[in-house]
Amino acid sequence: MINKYLKHKPLQYGKKFYFVEFLAERFIQLVAVLSIGFIIAIFYYIFQEATYAFKTPETHKMLMEKSNTNGETTNISSDSPDENYKSESYNPDAESAGANNQTTDIKPEEYVPETYQSESYSPDSEEAAKTEPQNSIPENTNEPESLEQSYSEQPVTVEKLIMPNDYIENKPEYIWQPISEIPKYSFIPLFVGALKITLIGLIIAAPIAIFAALYTVAFAPRWLQEIIKPAIEILAGFPSVVLGFFCLITLATVIQELFDTTFRLNSFVGGIGMALAVIPIIYTVTEDALTAIPKYMYEGSLALGASRWQTVYRVILPAATPGVFAALILGFGRAFGETMIALMATGNAALVSTDIFESVRTMAATIGAEMAEVEFHSVHYGVLFLIGAVLFVVTFSLNAIAEFYIRKKLMKKFQGN
């Protein structure tokens, strides 16, 4: 009878169509597709602009000539820098006729000063000198030979004026010096600086955040949990520029007076600022991972005679290791790509050193400091975009390794699969 009834009146298992739900689902799908598309477009733009780092200066000059909207070619100096100077003899009359506002380019090698001669003391000449106006600068008659030798030598560069000769001859191999006669674009000091302050920040932030999460989940009473968790999560909403300003004005002075450091702004101060920015992230993810552990594991351990601390250390924390590891990876990525704290609290000196009290410069801070003043589509411009691409690759690689290999392996280990 039942089969006969179903043949004539089949049951309707279809869901009723709701137009509002249909629009909501399609809208969510559209937003997801657009978000993925925007992310891909941003990455494509970054990698495309980074290709200018591999163009030669001659190619850059050709691109600048083509981009001239007036149709006029730009006069480009030759490869030899000496041809940019006009060799002219020094003429005092031309200096007095400066009303025409014409500057005279003098080649440093061809300028020969007047010969200095010693003078004998005469009272008559002293009285005559008092009546005449003093327009000339007093001559140094003690070292005339050294002055002549200084003019006959090659022009003195800024590096020779600032740095001693032994430092110039023994310069380190890894240098970030984009504005110079021979630009140097070494990523090593920038990568080392970013890695140094990131590790310092994680060493400080990880124990604090993990122990705070353990205390909140296993030891704190209910009313205290409702205070601790929102208070720490509010810290995540602090702008990074506020944390950087705090490190720049207050924390740097305290660290310098406490440890008697040479540099007021150094990697240790930047690492503490990174820890303040990373603690809320590690705490939130770790607390969620600990809360997700089934209650029967905690209650079973207590029933077998283990103390509360033994239960947390030997049962709950190992079971939540994948979540804790994910929190550390997120904290590492947050600190490695931080800009404002690194820009304001580290000193911005591209040095390769293991001393935590020396100034450093990170990759993100370099982009923030130099991108606004760089020449458009120049080699320096492309190198800064290449730094951004490297930041993306490093962060993506760490997240991929953590998600697809280590976390999955830990999950299988602790779940017994």
GIHU-V452694 format. One record per residue. D_LAST is the distance of its C-alpha to the last C-alpha in Angstrom with 2 decimals. Layout:
D_LAST, D_LAST
This chain:
48.81, 45.50, 45.05, 48.65, 48.23, 45.17, 47.16, 49.87, 47.83, 44.28, 41.97, 41.36, 37.71, 38.34, 37.89, 41.08, 41.71, 42.11, 43.76, 42.73, 39.01, 39.51, 41.21, 38.56, 35.74, 37.83, 38.76, 35.18, 34.40, 37.57, 36.77, 33.30, 34.89, 37.74, 35.51, 33.56, 36.95, 38.47, 35.69, 36.06, 39.84, 39.72, 37.63, 39.97, 42.97, 41.68, 41.03, 44.33, 46.31, 44.65, 46.32, 49.62, 48.45, 48.90, 52.39, 55.42, 58.23, 60.51, 58.13, 57.95, 61.76, 61.99, 59.60, 61.68, 64.84, 63.43, 62.31, 65.86, 66.92, 70.62, 70.63, 71.97, 70.38, 69.39, 71.24, 68.78, 69.88, 69.81, 67.46, 70.02, 70.17, 73.77, 75.08, 74.26, 77.06, 80.71, 83.08, 85.98, 88.46, 88.69, 91.60, 92.53, 94.54, 91.46, 89.64, 92.46, 92.44, 88.99, 90.11, 88.71, 85.16, 84.52, 82.23, 82.98, 80.11, 80.94, 79.13, 78.28, 79.42, 82.88, 83.76, 86.30, 87.47, 91.02, 92.31, 92.50, 95.82, 96.95, 99.67, 102.46, 103.16, 106.21, 107.38, 108.87, 105.61, 103.83, 106.32, 105.95, 102.20, 102.48, 104.44, 102.14, 98.80, 95.77, 93.71, 92.20, 89.50, 90.82, 90.40, 88.72, 91.26, 89.45, 86.86, 88.23, 86.76, 83.18, 83.52, 84.86, 82.08, 79.44, 80.84, 81.15, 77.50, 74.60, 73.41, 71.21, 67.73, 65.82, 63.46, 66.47, 67.84, 64.65, 62.95, 64.58, 65.19, 62.93, 59.94, 60.85, 61.02, 57.71, 55.65, 51.86, 50.23, 47.88, 50.04, 49.67, 53.27, 53.59, 57.20, 59.30, 61.56, 58.60, 55.43, 52.33, 48.89, 46.37, 42.92, 42.15, 43.91, 42.47, 38.87, 39.35, 40.91, 38.12, 35.46, 37.53, 38.01, 34.39, 33.10, 35.81, 34.87, 31.14, 32.08, 34.29, 32.30, 28.70, 29.48, 31.86, 29.58, 26.45, 28.56, 30.42, 27.28, 26.16, 29.67, 29.85, 26.71, 27.01, 30.66, 33.03, 34.80, 34.58, 37.88, 37.04, 33.72, 35.80, 37.98, 35.67, 33.21, 35.97, 38.03, 35.39, 34.51, 38.24, 38.26, 36.07, 39.03, 41.47, 42.83, 42.08, 45.83, 46.45, 44.03, 45.65, 49.09, 48.17, 47.03, 50.16, 52.72, 51.49, 48.48, 49.97, 53.14, 51.34, 49.17, 52.28, 54.30, 51.53, 50.60, 53.91, 52.32, 54.40, 52.68, 52.51, 49.75, 46.98, 43.27, 42.70, 44.36, 42.36, 39.11, 40.01, 40.74, 37.36, 35.72, 37.64, 36.36, 32.68, 32.32, 32.18, 29.42, 27.13, 28.05, 27.45, 23.97, 22.91, 24.52, 22.73, 19.30, 20.37, 21.83, 18.70, 16.99, 17.40, 20.59, 19.41, 17.58, 20.92, 23.07, 21.18, 21.57, 25.23, 25.76, 24.70, 27.45, 25.88, 28.10, 27.42, 27.12, 24.74, 22.52, 22.62, 22.18, 19.48, 17.45, 18.24, 18.67, 15.44, 13.50, 15.84, 15.71, 14.62, 17.57, 19.85, 19.24, 20.06, 23.15, 24.28, 24.03, 26.05, 28.50, 28.94, 29.73, 32.11, 33.97, 34.13, 35.84, 38.09, 41.77, 44.20, 43.05, 43.00, 46.36, 48.08, 46.74, 46.12, 49.64, 48.87, 49.84, 47.93, 47.64, 45.18, 44.92, 42.57, 44.79, 43.21, 46.72, 47.87, 47.99, 45.48, 45.08, 41.91, 41.26, 41.22, 44.37, 46.13, 45.63, 46.88, 49.88, 51.12, 50.28, 53.19, 55.80, 54.62, 56.65, 55.27, 53.65, 54.50, 52.40, 51.65, 50.58, 48.15, 46.74, 45.94, 44.05, 42.28, 41.16, 39.73, 37.88, 36.46, 35.30, 33.49, 31.85, 30.70, 29.29, 27.59, 26.07, 24.67, 23.19, 21.73, 20.14, 18.76, 17.42, 16.17, 15.00, 14.77, 13.54, 10.74, 9.81, 10.23, 8.28, 4.97, 6.66, 7.94, 5.66, 3.82, 0.00
